[in-house]
Amino acid sequence: MKTLMVVCGSGIATSTLAEGKIKEFLEEKGLADKVKIYKGNVAEQINNIDDYDAFVSTTVVPDDVQEKVISGVSLLTGVGEDEVYSQILNKLGLN
């Protein structure tokens, strides 16, 4: 089982929206049973980034971990969503 952490500033609002879109995408691809999705706030979870196969953030992350993080802002705007989904599948090794 692959693990995916979705974070935002508070762990409540935009991470919930992004989580829902990712779940829907995975269900459409028949991959929902292969991924366990967690949700939280960036301040608490950023130190645990290596505990997850993929890490999606809808907020700013520290410079030293940016290369490990998939920006989930496109999931909020709807512009560039396909690229985010592609990055998630690549990080999870499900492509």
C-alpha positions in Angstrom: 0.0 0.0 0.0 1.4 3.4 -1.0 1.0 6.4 1.3 0.1 10.0 0.4 0.1 13.0 2.7 -2.0 16.0 1.7 -1.3 19.2 3.7 -2.4 22.8 3.9 -1.8 25.6 6.4 -4.5 24.4 8.9 -5.0 20.8 7.8 -8.7 21.5 7.5 -9.9 23.5 4.4 -7.8 23.2 1.2 -6.2 19.9 2.1 -9.7 18.4 2.4 -10.6 19.7 -1.0 -7.4 18.4 -2.5 -7.8 15.1 -0.8 -11.3 14.7 -2.2 -10.1 15.4 -5.8 -7.2 13.0 -5.4 -9.5 10.3 -4.1 -11.9 10.8 -7.0 -9.1 10.6 -9.5 -7.7 7.4 -8.0 -11.2 5.8 -8.0 -11.6 6.7 -11.6 -8.3 5.0 -12.4 -9.1 2.0 -10.3 -6.2 2.7 -7.9 -8.1 3.8 -4.8 -7.4 0.5 -3.0 -3.6 0.9 -3.6 -3.2 4.3 -1.8 -3.8 5.3 1.8 -4.3 9.1 2.0 -3.6 11.1 5.1 -4.3 14.7 5.7 -2.8 17.3 8.0 -1.2 20.7 8.5 2.1 21.5 7.0 3.7 22.6 10.3 3.1 19.2 12.0 3.7 17.0 9.0 6.7 18.5 7.2 9.2 16.8 9.5 7.6 13.5 8.6 7.9 14.0 4.8 10.1 10.9 4.3 7.4 8.7 6.0 5.2 9.0 2.9 5.6 7.9 -0.7 4.2 11.2 -1.9 3.6 14.6 -0.3 1.1 17.1 -1.7 0.9 20.6 -0.3 -1.6 23.4 -1.1 0.6 25.9 0.8 4.2 27.1 1.0 6.8 24.6 2.2 10.4 25.2 3.4 13.0 25.6 0.6 15.0 22.6 1.8 12.1 20.1 1.0 10.5 21.7 -2.0 11.9 19.1 -4.4 10.1 16.4 -2.4 6.7 18.1 -2.5 4.1 18.1 -5.2 2.3 21.5 -5.3 -1.4 20.9 -5.0 -2.5 24.4 -5.8 -3.7 23.3 -9.3 -6.2 21.1 -7.5 -7.8 24.2 -6.1 -7.8 26.3 -9.2 -8.5 23.6 -11.7 -5.7 24.8 -14.0 -3.0 22.1 -14.5 -4.7 19.4 -12.5 -3.6 16.7 -14.9 0.1 17.5 -14.3 -0.5 17.2 -10.5 -2.2 13.8 -11.0 0.7 12.7 -13.2 3.2 13.7 -10.6 1.3 11.8 -7.9 1.2 8.7 -10.0 4.9 9.0 -10.7 5.9 9.5 -7.0 3.7 6.6 -6.0 5.1 4.3 -8.8 1.6 3.7 -10.2 2.0 5.0 -13.7 
